[in-house]
Amino acid sequence: MKKTIKRITGWRDALEGRLRERLESLSPKARLTTVLVMFSLFAAGCLVMLAAAVCDFGKGKGQRLEMEHIEKLELPSRERGIVPYDYDTEVPDCETEAGMIPAEKLVAYEVE
């Protein structure tokens, strides 16, 4: 893998060096024209690829998508009911709501 990356990097650097040498030898107007022509060819190629993809979209060459409804999620039923939180205890709220503390250990107070 490293050899392939080094080889591709070498090709890129060599191509970039040759392109820079050729563009530096041109006048500024010719350089601008050359760069604009190269960009125009690249943009035209991109547009052709985009048009080809859009024209072929949905013609059934691939697998068709099948729509399915989401089924109701089956949750496990709670064996114990929800224990109301007792604000006078020092038990954190998350432990009480999650049912981690048995209901018999919670202290109930009467409100006057």
One Martini backbone bead per residue (centre of mass of N, CA, C, O) as a GRO file, in nm:
protein
  112
    1MET     BB    1   0.058   0.063  -0.021
    2LYS     BB    2   0.304   0.253   0.003
    3LYS     BB    3   0.403   0.216  -0.286
    4THR     BB    4   0.152   0.331  -0.426
    5ILE     BB    5   0.158   0.610  -0.297
    6LYS     BB    6   0.443   0.686  -0.393
    7ARG     BB    7   0.384   0.657  -0.696
    8ILE     BB    8   0.153   0.865  -0.714
    9THR     BB    9   0.314   1.101  -0.599
   10GLY     BB   10   0.530   1.102  -0.818
   11TRP     BB   11   0.346   1.155  -1.060
   12ARG     BB   12   0.226   1.418  -0.955
   13ASP     BB   13   0.493   1.577  -0.928
   14ALA     BB   14   0.583   1.548  -1.224
   15LEU     BB   15   0.336   1.680  -1.354
   16GLU     BB   16   0.354   1.948  -1.201
   17GLY     BB   17   0.637   2.027  -1.300
   18ARG     BB   18   0.577   2.030  -1.604
   19LEU     BB   19   0.345   2.236  -1.591
   20ARG     BB   20   0.503   2.470  -1.464
   21GLU     BB   21   0.717   2.500  -1.682
   22ARG     BB   22   0.520   2.561  -1.917
   23LEU     BB   23   0.369   2.804  -1.782
   24GLU     BB   24   0.625   2.988  -1.727
   25SER     BB   25   0.695   3.020  -2.044
   26LEU     BB   26   0.449   3.183  -2.060
   27SER     BB   27   0.240   3.413  -2.098
   28PRO     BB   28  -0.011   3.547  -1.920
   29LYS     BB   29  -0.229   3.510  -2.140
   30ALA     BB   30  -0.164   3.214  -2.215
   31ARG     BB   31  -0.196   3.101  -1.932
   32LEU     BB   32  -0.494   3.176  -1.895
   33THR     BB   33  -0.598   3.019  -2.139
   34THR     BB   34  -0.500   2.739  -2.053
   35VAL     BB   35  -0.650   2.724  -1.784
   36LEU     BB   36  -0.937   2.769  -1.899
   37VAL     BB   37  -0.940   2.522  -2.084
   38MET     BB   38  -0.895   2.309  -1.865
   39PHE     BB   39  -1.142   2.387  -1.696
   40SER     BB   40  -1.355   2.345  -1.919
   41LEU     BB   41  -1.303   2.043  -1.959
   42PHE     BB   42  -1.367   1.961  -1.672
   43ALA     BB   43  -1.657   2.077  -1.657
   44ALA     BB   44  -1.770   1.915  -1.895
   45GLY     BB   45  -1.719   1.637  -1.774
   46CYS     BB   46  -1.898   1.678  -1.526
   47LEU     BB   47  -2.164   1.733  -1.681
   48VAL     BB   48  -2.175   1.465  -1.831
   49MET     BB   49  -2.183   1.283  -1.580
   50LEU     BB   50  -2.438   1.409  -1.458
   51ALA     BB   51  -2.629   1.356  -1.698
   52ALA     BB   52  -2.593   1.048  -1.702
   53ALA     BB   53  -2.698   0.999  -1.414
   54VAL     BB   54  -2.979   1.130  -1.447
   55CYS     BB   55  -3.082   0.961  -1.692
   56ASP     BB   56  -3.032   0.670  -1.531
   57PHE     BB   57  -3.229   0.737  -1.321
   58GLY     BB   58  -3.471   0.489  -1.256
   59LYS     BB   59  -3.435   0.232  -1.477
   60GLY     BB   60  -3.373  -0.052  -1.323
   61LYS     BB   61  -3.068  -0.168  -1.296
   62GLY     BB   62  -3.124  -0.218  -1.015
   63GLN     BB   63  -3.242  -0.246  -0.716
   64ARG     BB   64  -3.534  -0.230  -0.574
   65LEU     BB   65  -3.719  -0.056  -0.359
   66GLU     BB   66  -3.854  -0.143  -0.040
   67MET     BB   67  -4.131  -0.069   0.142
   68GLU     BB   68  -4.150  -0.037   0.502
   69HIS     BB   69  -4.294  -0.067   0.793
   70ILE     BB   70  -4.282   0.017   1.111
   71GLU     BB   71  -4.278  -0.161   1.381
   72LYS     BB   72  -4.374  -0.229   1.677
   73LEU     BB   73  -4.231  -0.193   1.978
   74GLU     BB   74  -4.125  -0.434   2.207
   75LEU     BB   75  -4.171  -0.395   2.538
   76PRO     BB   76  -4.098  -0.454   2.844
   77SER     BB   77  -4.256  -0.527   3.120
   78ARG     BB   78  -4.342  -0.417   3.423
   79GLU     BB   79  -4.357  -0.552   3.741
   80ARG     BB   80  -4.336  -0.275   3.854
   81GLY     BB   81  -4.422   0.008   3.956
   82ILE     BB   82  -4.416   0.335   3.991
   83VAL     BB   83  -4.212   0.522   4.197
   84PRO     BB   84  -4.241   0.776   4.384
   85TYR     BB   85  -4.079   1.049   4.473
   86ASP     BB   86  -3.881   1.124   4.759
   87TYR     BB   87  -3.770   1.436   4.875
   88ASP     BB   88  -3.655   1.338   5.176
   89THR     BB   89  -3.448   1.183   5.045
   90GLU     BB   90  -3.103   1.074   4.944
   91VAL     BB   91  -3.200   0.982   4.670
   92PRO     BB   92  -3.150   0.967   4.363
   93ASP     BB   93  -3.355   1.009   4.094
   94CYS     BB   94  -3.245   0.791   3.891
   95GLU     BB   95  -3.276   0.541   4.080
   96THR     BB   96  -3.581   0.557   4.126
   97GLU     BB   97  -3.686   0.558   3.827
   98ALA     BB   98  -3.529   0.285   3.744
   99GLY     BB   99  -3.567   0.071   3.992
  100MET     BB  100  -3.307   0.016   4.185
  101ILE     BB  101  -3.496   0.072   4.423
  102PRO     BB  102  -3.679  -0.052   4.642
  103ALA     BB  103  -3.985   0.036   4.774
  104GLU     BB  104  -3.929  -0.053   5.080
  105LYS     BB  105  -3.679   0.164   5.119
  106LEU     BB  106  -3.872   0.379   5.105
  107VAL     BB  107  -3.987   0.682   5.237
  108ALA     BB  108  -4.295   0.773   5.378
  109TYR     BB  109  -4.485   1.076   5.385
  110GLU     BB  110  -4.703   1.284   5.537
  111VAL     BB  111  -4.920   1.536   5.442
  112GLU     BB  112  -5.062   1.824   5.607
   0.00000   0.00000   0.00000
